[in-house]
Amino acid sequence: MMLENKKILITGATGFVGSNLVRRLADLGTKVFIFVRKDSLLWRIDDIKDKFRINIVDITDENRLKHVVSEIMPDGIIHSAVYGGYPFQKDWKKIFDINLTGTVNVLNACKEVGFEFFINTGSSSEYGIKDTPIKETDMLDPVTAYGVAKASASLYCSFIAKTESLPITTLRLFSPYGYYEDRARLVPYLILSALRGELPCLSSSKNVRDFIFIDDVVEAYLKAIENIDKIKGEIINIGSGEQHTVSELVEKVMQLIGSQLMPVWDAVANSRKEPKCWQADIAKSKKLLNWYPETSLSEGLRKTVKWFEKNKGLLRHYWETESCGGVAKR
């Protein structure tokens, strides 16, 4: 599918994943429309604001949403609006309002005008605790309100796609990292702590994640758009297919920065029960999307560290944040 001059609507466009999608799609010559709240922070995309059109829309406001969507008439939609992915986002009502009701509202509004593709953003949190690499066919058993809401939204999108034969799919992301990620996330926290010369406060060194570089994630969305006709109603894992311990991650980051700092382990309690395995089985994405993660963890971290070092001015509000004992503990 040729994307040049296509009208693409992106929700969650000021977030980590959404902002990277805005940048890539703008570079491809698409007409990008974004939904933001009145209080959304635009720092991730403020330098390219001439390349997209802003619409102030709360996705829980069904009437406003339908009105704006009918004016835009998007060719395609990437739905990445989210709340609850951070430990400090604890408002359960808001978690369900945005992740579930918001998804239903966006999809219903877009159904009324028609579309060529609708890509929903899911989360590995939908699976819950597993002991082996996770397949899309594994039982969903989320252990957080966020996981429950995201699982419900993914299943709803799949249901509508199959019952109404609509070009809708869900990409279930594991642990993306890279440019423009929020300081509250593990990788930026480690990098910023090391660059400030401060000890990072972490939980267990044995915790595991499937880290996937943001460039590979963005490419997965493009592949999903390209192959939308054969993935209607599908839910597809997007991860590296490998898992790494937090200890491994720390070692790689400190080596890249040239820091001798050692984290304070077990200084922060786990926010939930930690799985023995957090690794995506990506056979389905390879088969249906012809998508393969191309960036190793070492290379992705190298690019991420370089970006953070280069963008100290953009990230100036981060440098005042304390590490151990401060608000950015992980």
N, C-alpha and C positions, 0 to 999 in steps of 0.2 A: 504494500500500500504506500503510495506516494504521500508524504505528509506536508510537503510545501503548500502553503496557503490554506491548509486545513484549519478550521476553527476548533481548537482544543481547549476544553474547560478543565482547570485543575483546582480541586479543593485541597486545603492544607498546603497551599503554595508557599507559605512563609516558613514552613517547617523544614527539617533537615532533608528528608527524601523529596518532598514537594519542590523545594527551591532548586535542588539539583536537576529535577525534571524540567522545571521552567527554563533553566539556563540551556539545557541540551535541546529542548524543543524549539526555543527561540532561535538557536543557532541553525536549526534545520529549516528555518523559514516558515514555521507554522504561525498562525495567528493565535496567540495565547491569551486566554481570559482566565482570571483568577478570582476566587472568592476569598475574602478576608473579613475578619471581625473588626469592629471599631477599634478594639484595643490590640490588634495584631501588630507585632514588631516586624518591620520590613527590612531589617539590616542585612539579611541574607541576599536580598534581590534589589536593594535600593539603587545599586549602581547600573542596573539594566532596566529601570522602570519605563524607558521609552520602548521596550520590546514586548510589553504586555499591557492588558487593560484590566484595571482594578474594579471590582464590584464589591461593595460592602454588603455582605450577606451572612446571616446566621443560619446555618443549615437546619437548625431546629425550628425556624420560622417558615412553615410550609408555604404560606401564601406569598411571602416575599420571594422565596426560592423559585416558585413556579413562574412568577412574573419575570424575574431576571433571566431565567433559562429560556423562556419563550422569546425574549428579546435577542438573546445571543444566538439561539438555534445552533448549538455546537455540533460539529461532525463527530467528535469523540470526547470522552470524559475520562479523566484519571482521578479517582477518588482516593485522596490520601489524608483527608482530615482525620485527626485522631486526638483523643484525650485519655490519659490513664496509663500511658507507657512509662511514666516516671514515678518513682516511689512517693514523691511529694504530691502527686495528683490523686487524691484520695476521696474525692466527692463522688460517691457511687451513683447518685442520680445523674450527675453530669456525664459520668462514664457511659451510662446507657443512653442518655439523651443524644450525645454526639456520635458514639460509635454504632449504635443500633438504630435509634429513631432517625438520626441524621442521615445514615446510609439509606434507609427506606425512603426518606423524603427526597434525597438527591436522585435516587433511581426513579422514583415515581414521576418527579418533575421532568426528567430527561426522557422517560418513556412517552410522555405526552407529545413531545416534538420529534421524537425519533433520533436515532444515532447509528453510526457505523461501528462504534466500539465503546464499551464501558469497562474499564479496568479498576477493579476494587482492590484495595490494599489490605491484606490480612496479616496475621502475626503468628509466629511460632508459639506464642503464649496460649494459643487455642488448644494445643495438644496436652498441656499439663506435664506431669512427671513421667518420663520414659527411661527405659534401661538400654535401648538399642537405637540405632539410627532411625529417624522418624520418616515414615511414609505417609502420603496423603490419605491412604486407606486406614491408618491407625485410628483407634477410637479417640474422640475428643473428650478430654477429661480435665478442663482448665481448673486451676487452683486459685485464680484471682478473678475479681469482678471484671477487670479489663479483658482477661482471656475469655470469659463467658460472653461478654458483649461482642467481642470481635468474632468469636465462633458463630454466634447467632447471625451477625451481619453477613458473614461469608456464606452460611447455609441459605440465608434468604436470597442472596444474589444468585446462587447456584439454582435454587428452586425457581426463581423467576425466569432465568435463562432457559431452563429445560421445559417449563410448562408453557412459555410463550415464544420459544424458539428465538431468543434474542442474543445478540453478540456481547455477552457479559462473561467475564472471567475474574478470578481472584488470584493474585500473587501473594503467597504466604511467606513473608520475609522473616528471616532468622535474625541475625545481629549485624545490621549494616553499620559501617563506620566510614569516616572520611571527611572531606571538606564540609565546613559549615555545621558540623554536628554540635549539639548543645554541650556546654561545659558539665552538665550534670551526668553525662554519659561517661562510661569507663575510659574509653580511649582518649577523649579530649582532657579529661581530668588528669590522667597520667602524664600526658604531654605537657599540659600547662603547669602542673606541679613541678615537673623536672626543669622546665624552662625558668621557673621562678626560684628554683633551688629549695623547694619545700618538700617535706616528707609526705607522700600520699598515704592516707588512711584507708585501708581496704578490709574486706571481709576475708574469707578463706582463700588461700592460694590454690586450692584444689578445685574451685568452681570452674565449670567448663562452659564454653560457648562456641557456636559456629559463626565466626566472624566473616562477613562478606563485604567487600569493598564497594563503595557507592557507585563507582563507574560501572561495575558489573551489574549492580542492581538496576541502574538506569537502562543499560543495554537489554536487560530482561524485559522491561516494560516495552521497549521498542520492538523486541521480538514477539511479544504478546500481541501488540497491535498488528504486526505483519502477518501473524498466523491466526488472527481472531476467528476466522471462519471454521477452523478445525478444533477450537478450544472452547466453544460455547458451553457455559455451565461448569467448566473445569476449575478445580482448585489446585494450584501448582506451587510446590516448594521452591523458594529462591534462597539458597545458601551456598556455602563453599563446598559442602560435602565433606568437610573436615571439622574436627573439634580441637580446641586448644585450651589449656588451663590458663587461668588468670596469671599464674606465675610465669608461664611462657611469654605471655603478652608483655608483662612488666619487663622481663629481661630484654626483649626485642626493642622496646621503646627506649629503655635506658641506654642500650648500646648505640642506638641511632643518634641520641642526643649527646652521648659521651658523658653521661652522668653516673656517679658512683652511689647515688642515693638508693637506699633500700626502703621499701614500704613498711609501714607499721601494719603487720598482718593481724587479723582478728580484732581490729579496732572498731569495726562496724558490724553489727549483726546482720545476717542475711534477711532480706525483706520477705522472703518466702522459703519454702523447702526447696533445696537445690537438687536437680536431677543428676544421676550418674552419667547420663549421656544427653548431650544437646547438640545433635548433629543431623543435618538434613540429608535424607536420601533424595538425590536430585536426578534420578533416572528418568522421571517423568518430564522434567524441564528439558533434559537433553533430547528426549524422543519427540515431544510435541512442539517445542520451541526452537530446537537446534541451538540451544543456548548452553554455553559452558563458561563457568567462571574463569577468567583469564589472569586474574591478579592474585599472586601469592600473598600470604599475610605479611611477610617481610617487605615485599614491594609496596603493598598498600599502605603499610605503616610508614615506609620511607616517604611516600608521596604526601601522606597526611601530616607528618612532622614538618616537612618542607613547607607545606601550605600554612600551617600554624605559625611557623617562624616568620614567614613572609607577610602575614596579615596581622601583625601585632597591633597596628593602628585600628583596624576594623574590630579587633577583639579587645580593645582597651578596657572595656568594662569588666573583662575577665580577670585582669591582672590585679585587681584590688581584692579579689576573693581569697579568703584564707584557705589553707589546706586542712591539716589536722586540727580538729576542733572547730572548723568553720562550716559554712553551709554546703561546701562542695564535697563532703565526705562520701566515699563509695564503699 
